[in-house]
C-alpha cells in the first residue's frame, strides 16, 4: 500500500513538473499566433502573420545565418580538438595531465559574463573589432569543454587493443584509428557535436559583449524584445523551440540509445 502511494506521488510530482516546464512554451506559442499587434495571452484570434513576418525581417535572417555558421564551425572545431586532446589524455600518462584537463574544462566553471568580458578586453586591446572573428574565437572556447567531456568518455570506453591489432597487421596509425576506433566512438562524436552546436547556437550571455558589426540570433532576439512589442519575437522563439524539439527527438531516436547500450 505504501509503495503504491509513493508510486502515485512520484507520478503526480513528475506530471506537475512537466506541466510547469511546458506552460511557458505553450504561452509563447499562443502569443506567436495572436492576430493582434501586441504580445498578449490568450491570443485575440489566431493568425500566422507573425511567422510570415519573419521572412521580411532581414536582420533576423542575417543573424540566423551568422549564428548557424558559428554553431557549425565551432562544433566542428571542438570535436576535432576534443579527439586529439582525448587521445592524449586517455592513452598517455604525462606530468601535468590533470592540469591540462582542468584547463580545457575551465570554461564550464567560469561564469559566462566573465568569459565575455575577458574576451572583450583582450580583443579590444589587440585591435580586433570584427564580430565574426571575435565570436568565432569565443564560441570555439566555450563549446570545447562540452565536446571534450563526451569524447573523453567515448575514448575511455573504446578498445585500443583492436586498433593495435590492426596496426600489427600493417595498417597505418591514421587508417587504424579511422576504420577501427572511429566507428566505436561515432555515437560519442555525434553527441559531442550536438552539445557543442546547441551551446553555440543559444549562447547569449558571453556573445552580447562581442557584437560589433554583426549580431547573433539570441542577441537580436533580446534587442527586439527590449524595443518592440509585436509578436514577431514570439514567433521566432517558437520556431527555435520547435527546431530544438525536433533535434532532441532525432538525437534520442538515432544516437542516445546507442550511447546507453555501451
C-alpha positions in Angstrom: 0.0 0.0 0.0 2.8 2.4 1.0 4.7 1.5 -2.2 1.6 2.2 -4.3 1.1 5.6 -2.6 4.8 6.5 -3.3 4.4 5.5 -6.9 1.3 7.7 -7.3 3.1 10.6 -5.5 6.1 10.3 -7.8 3.9 10.2 -10.9 2.0 13.2 -9.7 5.1 15.3 -8.9 6.5 14.3 -12.3 3.4 15.4 -14.1 3.3 18.7 -12.3 7.0 19.3 -13.2 6.2 18.6 -16.9 3.2 21.0 -16.8 5.4 23.7 -15.1 8.1 23.3 -17.7 5.7 23.2 -20.7 3.4 26.0 -19.7 5.8 28.9 -20.6 6.3 27.3 -24.0 2.6 26.9 -24.6 2.1 30.5 -23.7 4.8 31.6 -26.0 3.2 29.6 -28.8 -0.1 31.2 -28.1 1.3 34.7 -28.2 3.0 34.0 -31.5 -0.4 33.0 -33.0 -2.0 36.2 -31.9 -3.9 38.0 -34.7 -3.4 41.4 -32.9 -0.4 43.6 -32.9 0.6 43.1 -29.3 2.1 40.3 -27.2 -0.9 39.2 -25.2 -2.2 35.9 -23.9 -4.7 34.4 -24.5 -4.5 35.4 -28.2 -7.1 37.6 -29.7 -7.8 35.5 -32.7 -5.4 33.1 -34.5 -3.1 34.1 -37.3 0.3 33.0 -38.9 1.0 36.6 -39.9 3.9 37.0 -37.5 5.6 33.8 -38.8 5.3 35.2 -42.3 6.7 38.5 -41.0 10.0 36.7 -40.1 10.8 36.5 -43.8 10.5 40.2 -44.1 13.0 40.9 -41.2 16.4 41.0 -42.9 18.1 41.5 -39.5 16.8 38.2 -38.2 17.8 36.4 -41.4 21.4 37.8 -41.3 21.6 37.0 -37.6 20.4 33.4 -38.2 23.0 32.9 -40.9 25.8 34.1 -38.7 24.6 32.0 -35.7 24.4 28.8 -37.8 27.9 29.4 -39.3 29.3 29.9 -35.8 27.5 26.9 -34.5 28.6 24.6 -37.3 32.1 25.9 -37.3 32.7 25.8 -33.5 31.1 22.4 -33.2 33.4 21.0 -35.9 36.5 22.7 -34.3 35.5 21.4 -30.8 35.1 17.8 -32.0 38.4 17.7 -33.9 40.3 19.3 -31.0 38.5 17.0 -28.5 39.5 13.9 -30.4 43.2 15.0 -30.4 43.2 16.0 -26.8 41.1 13.0 -25.8 43.6 10.6 -27.4 46.5 12.2 -25.5 44.6 12.3 -22.2 43.2 8.7 -22.3 46.1 6.8 -23.8 49.2 8.5 -22.3 50.3 9.4 -18.8 52.5 12.5 -18.5 53.2 15.2 -15.9 50.5 17.8 -15.7 47.9 15.6 -17.3 45.2 16.5 -14.8 46.2 20.2 -15.0 45.7 20.2 -18.8 42.3 18.5 -18.5 41.3 21.1 -15.9 42.4 24.0 -18.1 40.4 22.6 -21.1 37.3 22.2 -18.9 37.7 25.5 -17.1 35.1 27.4 -19.3 32.5 25.2 -17.7 33.0 26.7 -14.2 33.9 30.3 -15.2 30.7 32.5 -15.4 29.8 33.4 -19.0 29.8 37.1 -18.1 33.4 36.8 -17.0 34.3 35.0 -20.2 32.6 37.5 -22.4 34.1 40.5 -20.6 37.6 38.9 -20.7 37.3 38.3 -24.5 36.1 41.9 -25.0 39.0 43.4 -23.0 41.6 41.2 -24.7 40.4 41.6 -28.3 39.9 45.3 -27.9 43.5 45.6 -26.6 44.9 43.9 -29.7 42.6 45.8 -32.1 40.1 43.1 -33.2 36.6 44.6 -33.7 35.1 42.0 -36.1 32.1 40.2 -34.8 32.8 37.2 -36.9 36.4 36.8 -35.7 35.7 37.6 -32.1 32.6 35.4 -31.9 34.3 32.5 -33.7 37.1 32.5 -31.1 34.6 32.9 -28.2 32.3 30.1 -29.3 35.3 27.7 -30.0 36.4 28.2 -26.4 33.0 27.8 -24.7 31.9 24.8 -26.8 35.2 22.8 -26.4 34.6 21.6 -22.8 31.2 20.2 -23.7 32.6 18.2 -26.6 35.7 17.2 -24.7 33.8 15.6 -21.8 31.8 13.4 -24.2 34.7 12.5 -26.4 37.0 11.6 -23.5 34.2 9.3 -22.1 33.8 7.7 -25.5 37.5 7.1 -26.0 37.8 5.7 -22.4 35.2 3.0 -23.3 36.8 2.2 -26.7 39.1 -0.8 -27.0 42.7 0.2 -28.0 43.6 -3.4 -28.4 41.6 -3.6 -31.6 43.4 -0.6 -33.1 46.7 -2.2 -32.0 45.8 -5.4 -33.8 45.0 -3.5 -37.0 48.4 -1.8 -36.8 50.2 -5.1 -36.2 48.6 -6.3 -39.5 50.1 -3.4 -41.4 47.5 -0.6 -41.1 48.9 2.9 -40.6 48.0 4.7 -37.4 45.6 7.0 -39.1 43.9 4.2 -41.0 43.6 2.1 -37.9 42.0 4.9 -36.0 39.6 5.8 -38.8 38.5 2.3 -39.5 38.6 0.7 -36.0 38.3 3.3 -33.3 36.2 6.0 -35.1 33.2 3.6 -35.6 33.4 2.7 -31.9 33.2 6.3 -30.7 30.9 7.5 -33.5 27.9 8.0 -31.2 30.0 9.9 -28.8 31.3 12.2 -31.6 27.7 12.8 -32.7 26.7 13.7 -29.1 29.7 16.0 -28.7 28.8 17.8 -32.0 25.2 18.2 -30.9 26.1 19.6 -27.5 28.6 22.0 -29.0 26.2 23.1 -31.7 23.4 23.8 -29.1 25.8 25.6 -26.8 27.0 27.9 -29.5 23.6 28.4 -31.0 21.9 29.5 -27.8 24.7 31.5 -26.3 23.7 35.0 -25.3 25.4 36.0 -22.1 29.0 36.0 -23.5 28.1 36.8 -27.1 26.5 40.1 -26.2 29.9 41.6 -25.3 31.4 40.8 -28.8 28.6 42.1 -31.0 30.4 44.8 -33.0 29.3 45.0 -36.7 27.3 41.7 -36.8 24.9 40.1 -34.3 23.8 36.6 -33.4 20.2 35.4 -33.2 19.9 35.4 -29.4 21.2 38.9 -29.1 19.0 40.1 -32.0 16.0 38.5 -30.3 16.8 40.1 -27.0 17.2 43.5 -28.6 13.8 43.1 -30.4 12.0 42.2 -27.1 13.5 45.3 -25.5 12.4 47.7 -28.2 9.3 46.2 -29.9 6.0 44.8 -28.7 4.7 42.8 -31.6 4.6 39.0 -31.6 7.4 38.6 -34.2 9.9 37.8 -31.4 7.5 35.2 -30.0 7.1 33.6 -33.5 10.9 33.4 -33.8 11.2 31.9 -30.4 8.5 29.4 -31.2 10.4 28.3 -34.3 13.6 27.9 -32.3 11.8 25.8 -29.7 10.3 23.6 -32.4 13.6 23.1 -34.1 15.3 22.2 -30.8 12.5 19.7 -30.0 12.9 18.0 -33.4 16.7 17.8 -32.9 16.3 16.3 -29.5 13.7 13.7 -30.8 16.0 12.7 -33.6 19.0 12.6 -31.3 17.2 10.3 -28.9 15.9 8.2 -31.8 19.3 7.6 -33.6 22.1 8.3 -31.1 21.0 8.2 -27.4 20.1 4.5 -27.4 23.5 3.6 -28.9 25.2 5.5 -26.1 23.1 3.8 -23.4 23.8 0.4 -24.9 27.5 0.8 -24.4 
